[in-house]
């Protein structure tokens, strides 16, 4: 059956006896081990028989059964390799399955956003006529009481087809999931699992399930967010270019009060030059310093020049 077969291994003594058939001292005796194998892999020792073989007349005799301990211990252990390997593999499969079951229960006990449930749609909808259809559900929101999820637009008749869809990264395609939300009390998730409405519960690792992407990576924050000019400062510049210095000064005051470095810089220039008002070098120096502390290079130069003029630099 398949590759199973019974094989023999002889353990012959070096001592030679007289053959009962040809009366020559060429008879060798020993033990023959019968064992079950699967291909070349030994599985299980079966029995041991007494052997007698003559090298002259080819006399061969299988004697009485012997105890398994009549062959070397290490040979018995070698013949158990297959069964030990089989038991180890089965134990590994069982413990892996058990760990997977425990993990799925943990996912259901502690639902999180971006968890995935594989749902038997006919059971989920409690249809009168059962028709095998499976669909993926993606958790969108979770609070203390409920879990909200959305179902996929695509259903499959076989469980393996849904797994294949995940493996092919179909879950991240635009439009794969609907916009309709379903809410389920957290306390009922375990009931759904036991009743077969939810037959698999997954939490992606490294954005993947079954080797395929089911979540898109978050976009990193841009290194440069662009120049966002202060509105008051922009209006002040426009008034200044139009020669409306009073209005320009008002807008620069607003921009400086809002902490805009260019508003502080432009207002400092007006105080330094006395534009639309009296010259106020102290106020100008303070504004240059505020802009300088924000990294404005132009303000650094202007501050140093005015500081030297007022002889306030150390």
C-alpha positions as a printed Julia matrix, in Angstrom:
314×3 Matrix{Float64}:
   0.0     0.0    0.0
   1.58    3.23  -1.23
   5.27    2.96  -0.26
   4.76    0.83   2.83
   6.62   -2.48   2.86
   8.14   -4.96   5.29
  11.92   -5.21   5.05
  14.48   -7.5    6.66
  17.88   -6.86   8.17
  20.15   -9.69   9.24
  22.65   -9.59  12.12
  24.99  -12.58  11.48
  27.55  -13.85  13.97
  31.17  -14.29  12.79
  31.3   -17.74  14.37
  30.9   -20.59  11.83
  29.1   -23.84  12.71
  28.71  -27.22  10.94
  25.92  -27.22   8.39
  23.33  -30.03   9.04
  22.86  -30.48   5.26
  26.39  -30.49   3.81
  28.3   -31.14   7.06
  30.73  -28.33   6.25
  31.81  -25.72   8.83
  30.29  -22.89   6.8
  27.05  -22.37   8.7
  26.5   -18.91  10.11
  23.77  -18.05  12.61
  22.26  -14.78  13.7
  19.07  -12.8   14.07
  16.82  -11.34  11.37
  14.92   -8.13  12.11
  11.66   -7.51  10.25
  10.56   -3.86  10.19
   7.98   -1.67   8.48
   9.26    1.09   6.24
   7.84    3.91   4.15
  10.08    4.07   1.11
  13.6     4.27   2.54
  12.38    5.59   5.89
  12.14    2.94   8.64
   8.98    3.26  10.7
   8.59    0.45  13.2
  10.39   -2.8   14.19
   8.02   -5.78  13.94
   9.72   -9.04  14.93
  13.0   -10.9   15.25
  13.66  -14.48  14.09
  16.61  -16.8   14.47
  18.5   -17.25  11.16
  20.88  -19.94   9.91
  22.63  -19.71   6.53
  25.28  -21.92   4.9
  27.61  -20.3    2.38
  28.39  -23.65   0.72
  25.04  -25.31   0.09
  22.87  -22.21   0.44
  20.98  -23.81   3.28
  18.69  -21.27   4.94
  16.49  -21.73   7.95
  14.26  -19.28   9.84
  14.02  -20.41  13.41
  11.9   -19.42  16.34
  10.87  -15.89  17.14
  13.21  -13.94  19.36
  12.7   -10.93  21.62
  13.29   -7.53  20.04
  16.02   -6.95  22.6
  18.09   -9.66  20.9
  19.23   -7.13  18.28
  21.44   -4.12  19.08
  19.57   -1.33  20.83
  20.8     1.37  18.47
  19.37   -0.61  15.53
  15.95   -0.71  17.2
  16.13    3.04  17.75
  17.04    3.61  14.1
  14.0     1.6   13.03
  11.81    3.93  15.12
  12.97    7.08  13.31
   9.96    7.16  11.01
   7.34    6.82  13.72
   9.11    9.41  15.88
   9.26   11.8   12.94
   5.59   11.19  12.13
   4.51   11.81  15.73
   6.66   14.97  15.87
   5.11   16.33  12.68
   1.59   15.56  13.85
   2.28   17.16  17.24
   3.67   20.26  15.5
   0.61   20.47  13.23
  -1.74   20.1   16.18
   0.02   22.69  18.36
   0.18   25.11  15.41
  -3.53   24.66  14.77
  -4.29   25.11  18.47
  -2.17   28.28  18.64
  -3.93   29.61  15.55
  -7.32   28.95  17.14
  -6.26   30.74  20.33
  -5.01   33.71  18.33
  -8.3    33.98  16.42
 -10.21   33.96  19.69
  -7.93   36.7   21.01
  -8.59   38.79  17.88
 -12.32   38.45  18.5
 -12.02   39.2   22.22
  -9.97   42.38  21.59
 -11.17   43.78  18.24
  -9.09   46.5   16.6
  -9.38   48.73  13.56
  -8.11   46.96  10.4
  -8.91   43.48  11.69
 -10.43   41.2    9.05
 -13.2    38.66   9.46
 -14.03   35.96   6.92
 -17.82   35.62   6.96
 -20.25   32.97   5.78
 -22.69   35.39   4.18
 -25.73   33.13   4.17
 -25.37   32.4    7.89
 -24.61   36.05   8.62
 -27.82   37.14   6.9
 -29.71   34.17   8.4
 -31.18   33.29   5.03
 -33.92   30.69   4.9
 -32.24   28.91   2.0
 -28.57   28.3    2.69
 -26.22   29.02  -0.19
 -22.48   28.83   0.37
 -20.95   32.3   -0.1
 -17.98   33.71   1.76
 -16.98   37.36   1.99
 -14.32   39.43   3.73
 -15.18   42.05   6.35
 -12.87   44.89   7.4
 -13.17   46.53  10.83
 -13.55   50.29  10.43
 -14.21   51.45  13.99
 -14.32   50.1   17.53
 -15.67   51.56  20.75
 -16.39   50.17  24.21
 -19.63   48.53  23.11
 -19.64   47.86  19.37
 -17.56   46.96  16.35
 -18.27   48.52  12.95
 -17.15   46.78   9.79
 -17.79   46.89   6.08
 -18.2    43.92   3.72
 -16.44   43.37   0.43
 -18.23   43.83  -2.89
 -17.03   40.39  -3.97
 -18.22   37.01  -2.72
 -16.81   33.55  -3.35
 -18.27   30.08  -3.27
 -15.14   28.47  -1.8
 -13.12   29.41   1.27
  -9.87   28.97  -0.64
 -10.95   31.56  -3.22
 -11.23   34.2   -0.49
  -7.76   33.24   0.75
  -6.48   33.56  -2.82
  -8.01   37.05  -3.06
  -6.08   38.07   0.07
  -2.91   36.45  -1.24
  -3.22   38.41  -4.51
  -3.57   41.72  -2.58
  -7.09   42.29  -3.91
  -8.18   43.75  -0.56
  -6.28   47.0   -1.17
  -7.87   47.67  -4.55
 -10.14   50.69  -4.7
 -13.79   49.68  -4.5
 -13.12   46.2   -3.12
 -15.04   47.03   0.06
 -18.45   48.69   0.17
 -19.27   51.88   2.06
 -22.13   50.25   3.97
 -21.38   49.77   7.66
 -22.55   46.93   9.9
 -22.39   47.15  13.68
 -22.14   44.2   16.03
 -21.93   44.29  19.84
 -18.52   43.13  21.02
 -20.21   40.54  23.23
 -21.7    38.83  20.16
 -18.48   38.33  18.2
 -17.73   35.07  20.0
 -21.29   33.89  19.32
 -20.82   34.69  15.63
 -17.63   32.63  15.63
 -19.19   29.64  17.38
 -22.21   29.7   15.06
 -20.01   29.86  11.94
 -21.12   33.3   10.84
 -17.5    34.35  11.29
 -15.29   31.39  10.44
 -11.91   33.16  10.44
 -10.59   36.19  12.32
  -7.34   37.82  11.23
  -5.09   40.64  12.35
  -2.6    41.58   9.63
   1.11   41.46  10.36
   3.26   43.94   8.46
   0.18   44.92   6.41
  -0.18   41.35   5.08
  -2.39   38.27   5.26
  -1.46   34.99   3.58
   1.53   36.77   2.04
  -0.53   39.43   0.24
  -1.02   43.08   1.15
  -4.4    43.83   2.72
  -3.53   47.3    4.04
  -1.79   50.2    2.38
   1.22   51.71   4.17
   0.68   55.13   5.67
   2.14   57.95   3.66
   5.12   59.58   5.42
   4.84   63.23   6.35
   6.41   65.4    3.62
   9.86   66.71   4.44
   8.89   70.08   2.99
   5.37   71.25   3.7
   5.62   74.22   1.39
   5.68   77.94   2.06
   2.58   79.13   3.88
   2.71   82.95   3.86
   0.97   84.99   6.54
  -2.12   86.66   5.06
  -1.67   89.92   7.01
   1.96   90.19   5.94
   1.01   89.58   2.29
  -1.61   92.33   2.45
   0.9    94.65   4.12
   3.39   94.1    1.29
   0.67   94.92  -1.27
  -0.25   98.14   0.58
   3.42   99.09   0.85
   3.98   98.59  -2.89
   0.89  100.77  -3.56
   2.28  103.53  -1.33
  -0.38  103.09   1.35
   2.14  103.0    4.18
  -0.33  103.52   7.05
  -2.37  100.51   5.97
   0.82   98.52   5.35
   2.04   99.28   8.87
  -1.25   98.12  10.38
  -1.03   94.8    8.56
   2.62   94.29   9.54
   1.63   94.93  13.17
  -0.98   92.18  12.9
   1.46   89.75  11.27
   4.16   90.48  13.86
   1.66   89.91  16.68
   0.82   86.54  15.1
   4.51   85.57  15.29
   5.26   85.76  11.56
   8.98   86.34  11.09
   8.55   88.28   7.84
   5.88   90.48   9.39
   8.32   91.18  12.25
  11.08   91.89   9.74
   8.99   94.3    7.63
   7.62   96.14  10.67
  11.16   96.5   12.04
  12.23   98.12   8.76
   9.41  100.66   9.04
  10.32  101.51  12.65
  13.97  101.83  11.65
  13.23  104.09   8.7
  10.35  106.0   10.32
   7.94  105.03   7.56
   4.35  106.05   8.39
   5.43  107.06  11.89
   8.28  108.05  14.16
  11.68  106.34  14.1
  11.91  103.84  16.97
  15.24  102.04  16.84
  14.69  100.18  20.13
  11.41   98.74  18.87
  13.05   97.94  15.55
  15.92   96.11  17.29
  13.47   94.03  19.34
  11.53   93.01  16.23
  14.73   92.08  14.37
  15.69   89.92  17.34
  12.32   88.12  17.3
  12.67   87.36  13.6
  16.31   86.35  14.06
  15.34   83.79  16.72
  13.06   82.14  14.15
  16.02   81.66  11.81
  15.48   84.62   9.49
  18.92   85.27   7.98
  18.02   88.72   6.71
  16.93   89.7   10.22
  20.24   88.44  11.62
  22.17   90.85   9.41
  19.84   93.78  10.1
  19.93   93.09  13.85
  23.74   93.04  13.9
  23.98   96.3   11.95
  21.48   98.11  14.17
  23.01   96.61  17.3
  26.41   97.96  16.29
  24.86  101.34  15.51
  23.29  101.56  18.95
  26.46  100.14  20.51
  24.49   97.49  22.35
  26.35   94.45  21.02
  28.79   92.86  23.41
